[in-house]
């Protein structure tokens, strides 16, 4: 059994399969899940696990070269907006409808238990060398 890091076997395997420029959608419990990508649903109950917990766990495992979120997050969910700006100083913001369109290209969707609006981000994988 793995001693540290991400223990969820579905998520661990999915992360290991990602390559440069693959995209990962980390989303709240209300985000529509597109057809096609692999989905790892971590939602246990409202708020558990939180968007911040899942995002920070993923960032400990992934190299991220870019991130995109919904511009509506700034007004509708200031704590999530602050978290995203802190983690991604070059965060791209697009309308929520555009984020949903872009999420169709994700290779992996990780659903959190977050129950606040617009706690969603599309991560573009980088390389570690």
Secondary structure, 3 states (H helix, E strand, C coil): CCCCCCCCHHHHHHHHCCCCCCEEEEECCCCCCCCCCEEEECCCECCECCHHHHHHHHHHHCCEEEEEEECCHHHHCHHHHHHHHHHCCCCEEECHHHHHHHHCCCCEEEECCCCCCCCCEEEEECCCC
